[in-house]
Amino acid sequence: MDVEEVLLPGVGLRYEFTTADGRRIGVVARRGGGFEFVSYPGHDPDEVHPLFRLTTEEAEAVTEILGAPRIAERFADLTREVPGLEAGQVEVTARSAFDGRTLGETRARTRTGASIVAIVRGEDVIASPGPGQPLRAGDILVVIGTRQGITGVESILAG
């Protein structure tokens, strides 16, 4: 899909694309925060119909909702394309020494070569978590690496 980016001086950026059914849609990312979704009913780019607005926080929630299935798809595709690479899920239990500590404290990537690419926390998905991300009992870590690396992350969290 082609997404056109248009600079709106003093306003922000507008991203435009055409849907599969031929509708032209735009998303305006405002400099001051927030997003406005618009449609273009005709061929005139100046004829705009506002659809709705989202705060930055609301847009992040929508991104997580829409991004979670795409993240899973991309990892599944990647593991099929790269021999020896697998995706796994590791739970942080209440007995884990890392319950309440940060992801970085596990040193999982350094110790195993496997990467924790997302954390599923209830209904939320934290994509690309940073080392300062706290871990909680019940979190499911999405891990990409070799089978041995994934097993190593399980061992670290269990220990």
C-alpha positions as CSV (number, residue, x, y, z in Angstrom):
1,M,0.0,0.0,0.0
2,D,1.3,3.5,-0.9
3,V,1.1,6.1,1.9
4,E,1.7,9.6,0.9
5,E,3.2,12.0,3.5
6,V,2.4,15.7,3.2
7,L,4.0,18.4,5.4
8,L,1.4,20.8,6.7
9,P,3.4,23.9,7.9
10,G,2.4,25.0,11.3
11,V,0.0,22.0,11.7
12,G,2.0,18.7,11.4
13,L,2.0,15.9,8.9
14,R,-0.8,14.3,6.9
15,Y,-0.6,10.7,5.8
16,E,-3.0,9.7,2.9
17,F,-3.8,6.4,1.3
18,T,-6.5,4.8,-0.7
19,T,-8.5,1.9,0.7
20,A,-9.2,-1.3,-1.1
21,D,-12.7,0.0,-1.9
22,G,-11.3,3.2,-3.5
23,R,-11.9,5.6,-0.6
24,R,-9.2,8.2,0.1
25,I,-8.4,8.5,3.8
26,G,-6.1,10.9,5.6
27,V,-4.6,11.0,9.1
28,V,-3.3,14.3,10.3
29,A,-0.6,14.0,13.0
30,R,-0.7,17.4,14.8
31,R,2.4,19.1,16.1
32,G,0.7,19.8,19.4
33,G,-0.4,16.2,19.8
34,G,-3.4,14.3,18.7
35,F,-4.6,12.9,15.4
36,E,-7.4,13.8,13.1
37,F,-8.9,11.3,10.7
38,V,-10.4,12.6,7.5
39,S,-11.9,11.4,4.2
40,Y,-11.9,12.9,0.7
41,P,-15.3,12.4,-0.9
42,G,-14.2,13.5,-4.4
43,H,-11.1,14.0,-6.4
44,D,-10.4,17.4,-4.9
45,P,-7.8,17.1,-2.2
46,D,-9.1,20.4,-0.6
47,E,-12.5,18.9,-0.1
48,V,-12.1,17.2,3.3
49,H,-14.7,15.6,5.6
50,P,-13.5,15.2,9.2
51,L,-14.3,11.8,10.6
52,F,-13.0,11.9,14.2
53,R,-10.1,13.0,16.4
54,L,-8.0,11.0,18.8
55,T,-5.7,12.2,21.6
56,T,-2.2,10.9,21.6
57,E,-3.1,8.4,24.3
58,E,-6.2,7.2,22.4
59,A,-4.1,6.8,19.2
60,E,-1.5,4.7,21.1
61,A,-4.3,2.4,22.3
62,V,-5.6,2.0,18.8
63,T,-2.0,1.3,17.6
64,E,-1.6,-1.4,20.2
65,I,-5.0,-3.0,19.2
66,L,-4.2,-2.9,15.5
67,G,-0.5,-3.6,15.9
68,A,-0.7,-6.8,18.0
69,P,-2.0,-9.1,15.1
70,R,0.5,-7.5,12.7
71,I,3.4,-8.1,15.1
72,A,2.4,-11.8,15.5
73,E,2.1,-12.1,11.7
74,R,5.5,-10.6,11.0
75,F,7.2,-12.8,13.6
76,A,5.5,-15.9,12.2
77,D,6.7,-14.9,8.7
78,L,10.2,-14.2,9.9
79,T,10.5,-17.5,11.7
80,R,9.4,-19.3,8.5
81,E,11.9,-17.4,6.4
82,V,15.0,-17.9,8.6
83,P,16.0,-21.5,9.4
84,G,16.6,-22.1,13.1
85,L,14.7,-19.0,14.2
86,E,11.6,-19.6,16.3
87,A,9.0,-17.5,18.2
88,G,8.0,-18.5,21.7
89,Q,6.1,-17.3,24.7
90,V,7.4,-17.2,28.2
91,E,5.3,-16.3,31.2
92,V,6.5,-14.3,34.2
93,T,5.2,-16.1,37.2
94,A,4.6,-14.8,40.7
95,R,7.6,-17.0,41.8
96,S,10.0,-15.4,39.3
97,A,12.8,-13.4,40.7
98,F,12.0,-10.8,38.0
99,D,8.4,-10.1,39.0
100,G,8.5,-6.4,39.7
101,R,12.0,-5.9,38.2
102,T,12.8,-4.5,34.8
103,L,13.3,-6.3,31.5
104,G,16.9,-5.1,31.3
105,E,17.8,-6.7,34.7
106,T,17.2,-10.1,33.1
107,R,20.0,-9.5,30.6
108,A,18.1,-12.1,28.5
109,R,19.4,-11.0,25.1
110,T,23.0,-10.9,26.3
111,R,22.8,-14.2,28.1
112,T,20.8,-16.1,25.5
113,G,20.9,-14.3,22.2
114,A,17.1,-14.3,22.1
115,S,15.1,-11.1,21.9
116,I,12.0,-10.2,23.8
117,V,10.0,-8.4,21.1
118,A,6.7,-7.8,22.9
119,I,5.0,-8.2,26.3
120,V,1.4,-9.2,26.5
121,R,-0.1,-7.9,29.7
122,G,-3.8,-8.8,29.9
123,E,-5.5,-7.2,27.0
124,D,-2.5,-4.9,26.3
125,V,0.5,-5.5,24.1
126,I,3.7,-3.6,24.7
127,A,5.6,-3.8,21.4
128,S,9.4,-3.5,21.4
129,P,9.7,-3.1,25.2
130,G,12.8,-1.2,26.3
131,P,15.1,-2.3,29.1
132,G,13.4,-0.1,31.6
133,Q,10.0,-1.9,31.1
134,P,8.9,-3.4,34.4
135,L,7.8,-7.0,34.4
136,R,4.8,-8.3,36.3
137,A,3.5,-11.7,37.2
138,G,1.2,-12.9,34.5
139,D,3.1,-11.1,31.7
140,I,3.6,-13.2,28.6
141,L,6.9,-12.4,26.9
142,V,7.1,-12.9,23.1
143,V,10.6,-14.2,22.4
144,I,12.4,-14.6,19.0
145,G,15.5,-16.7,18.8
146,T,16.7,-20.2,18.6
147,R,14.9,-23.0,20.5
148,Q,17.9,-23.0,22.9
149,G,17.7,-19.2,23.3
150,I,14.0,-19.3,24.1
151,T,14.6,-22.1,26.6
152,G,17.3,-19.9,28.2
153,V,14.9,-17.1,28.7
154,E,12.5,-19.5,30.4
155,S,15.3,-20.6,32.7
156,I,16.3,-17.0,33.5
157,L,12.7,-16.1,34.4
158,A,12.2,-19.2,36.4
159,G,15.4,-18.7,38.4
